[in-house]
Amino acid sequence: MARWFVLVAWLAVGGAPTAAYDAVYGVAPPGLGLQGLSGLSNQQQCLLALVLTAKNQSAAISLPSIRWRATWKSKTRYLSSEALWDLAPWAAAAAEGLLPPLVDATPTANVTNHRLWLTHQDYVRRLR
C-alpha cells in the first residue's frame, strides 16, 4: 500500500526533484478524517492533496501533523503515520527529490481537511 501511494504521489507531482523547502505544511488539527472525509480512501486523497500543495510551494510536510482517524465511528481516536505505514519508501523518494520530505517539525502552515478535499477534487477535474 505504501509503495502504491508513493508511486501515485510521484506521478501526481510530475516526478520533478524537490528543491530545498521554504515552508512546512501540515494537516490542521486534529488530523485527517474530519466530518464526512473519515474513510481511509478519503484520508489518502486528502494526503495526496497535501503532497501536491507542498510540492507546488517547495515545502516539506510535517509528519506529526499527519494523524489518521482510526475509524469512521471514532471522532477522537487518531493514529500516527509511523504506526500505520512503512515510511521508508517515502523517505527514499524524498531523498531523491521526488516527493516533499516528511519532517519532524511544527507546521508553518496548516491546511484544513476541507481545503485538501477541494484541492484533490480540482486535481481530478484537471485529469479528466
C-alpha positions as CSV (number, residue, x, y, z in Angstrom):
1,M,0.0,0.0,0.0
2,A,2.7,2.5,0.9
3,R,4.6,1.8,-2.3
4,W,1.5,2.3,-4.4
5,F,0.8,5.6,-2.7
6,V,4.4,6.8,-3.3
7,L,4.1,5.9,-7.0
8,V,0.7,7.8,-7.3
9,A,2.1,10.8,-5.4
10,W,5.2,10.8,-7.5
11,L,3.2,10.7,-10.8
12,A,0.9,13.4,-9.5
13,V,3.7,15.9,-8.7
14,G,5.3,15.2,-12.0
15,G,8.4,13.3,-10.7
16,A,10.5,16.5,-10.7
17,P,13.0,16.9,-7.9
18,T,12.0,18.9,-4.9
19,A,14.3,21.9,-4.1
20,A,15.2,22.9,-0.5
21,Y,11.9,23.6,1.2
22,D,10.7,27.1,2.1
23,A,7.9,26.1,4.5
24,V,6.5,23.2,6.4
25,Y,2.9,22.3,5.5
26,G,0.7,20.2,7.8
27,V,-2.8,19.0,8.3
28,A,-4.9,21.2,10.6
29,P,-5.6,19.5,14.0
30,P,-6.8,17.0,14.9
31,G,-5.6,15.4,11.6
32,L,-7.0,13.7,8.6
33,G,-10.6,12.4,8.5
34,L,-12.9,15.2,9.7
35,Q,-16.6,15.0,9.2
36,G,-17.6,13.1,6.1
37,L,-13.9,12.5,5.0
38,S,-13.4,9.8,7.6
39,G,-12.9,6.8,5.4
40,L,-9.3,5.6,4.6
41,S,-9.7,6.4,0.9
42,N,-10.8,9.9,1.6
43,Q,-7.9,10.4,4.0
44,Q,-5.5,9.2,1.4
45,Q,-7.0,11.6,-1.2
46,C,-6.5,14.4,1.3
47,L,-2.9,13.4,1.8
48,L,-2.3,13.4,-1.9
49,A,-3.7,17.0,-2.0
50,L,-1.2,17.9,0.8
51,V,1.6,16.4,-1.2
52,L,0.5,18.4,-4.3
53,T,0.3,21.6,-2.2
54,A,3.7,21.1,-0.6
55,K,5.3,20.3,-3.9
56,N,3.9,23.4,-5.6
57,Q,5.2,25.5,-2.7
58,S,8.6,23.8,-2.4
59,A,7.6,22.9,1.1
60,A,8.2,20.0,3.4
61,I,5.4,18.1,5.2
62,S,5.1,17.9,8.9
63,L,5.0,14.3,9.8
64,P,3.5,14.8,13.3
65,S,0.5,16.6,11.8
66,I,-0.4,13.7,9.6
67,R,-2.7,11.8,12.0
68,W,-5.1,9.3,10.7
69,R,-8.6,8.9,12.1
70,A,-8.8,5.4,13.5
71,T,-12.4,4.6,12.4
72,W,-15.2,6.5,10.8
73,K,-17.2,6.0,14.1
74,S,-14.5,7.4,16.4
75,K,-14.2,11.2,16.3
76,T,-11.4,11.4,18.8
77,R,-9.1,8.5,18.2
78,Y,-6.2,9.3,15.8
79,L,-3.1,7.3,14.9
80,S,0.3,8.5,13.7
81,S,1.6,7.7,10.3
82,E,4.5,5.8,11.8
83,A,2.0,3.4,13.5
84,L,0.3,2.6,10.2
85,W,2.7,2.8,7.3
86,D,6.3,1.8,6.4
87,L,7.7,5.3,5.7
88,A,11.0,4.0,4.2
89,P,9.7,4.2,0.6
90,W,8.6,7.8,1.1
91,A,12.0,8.7,2.7
92,A,13.8,7.1,-0.2
93,A,11.7,9.0,-2.8
94,A,12.2,12.3,-0.8
95,A,16.0,11.7,-0.7
96,E,16.0,11.5,-4.5
97,G,13.9,14.8,-4.6
98,L,10.8,13.1,-6.0
99,L,8.5,13.8,-3.1
100,P,8.4,16.6,-0.4
101,P,10.3,15.4,2.6
102,L,8.5,14.4,5.8
103,V,10.0,16.3,8.7
104,D,9.6,16.1,12.4
105,A,8.6,19.8,12.7
106,T,5.7,22.0,13.6
107,P,3.9,23.2,10.5
108,T,4.4,26.8,9.4
109,A,1.1,26.5,7.6
110,N,-1.8,24.2,8.4
111,V,-4.2,23.1,5.7
112,T,-7.8,22.1,6.6
113,N,-9.4,18.8,5.5
114,H,-12.0,20.8,3.6
115,R,-9.2,22.7,1.7
116,L,-7.4,19.4,1.0
117,W,-10.6,17.8,-0.3
118,L,-11.2,20.8,-2.7
119,T,-7.6,20.6,-3.9
120,H,-8.0,16.9,-4.6
121,Q,-11.3,17.5,-6.5
122,D,-9.7,20.2,-8.6
123,Y,-6.8,17.8,-9.4
124,V,-9.2,15.1,-10.5
125,R,-11.1,17.6,-12.7
126,R,-7.9,18.6,-14.4
127,L,-7.1,15.0,-15.1
128,R,-10.4,14.5,-16.9
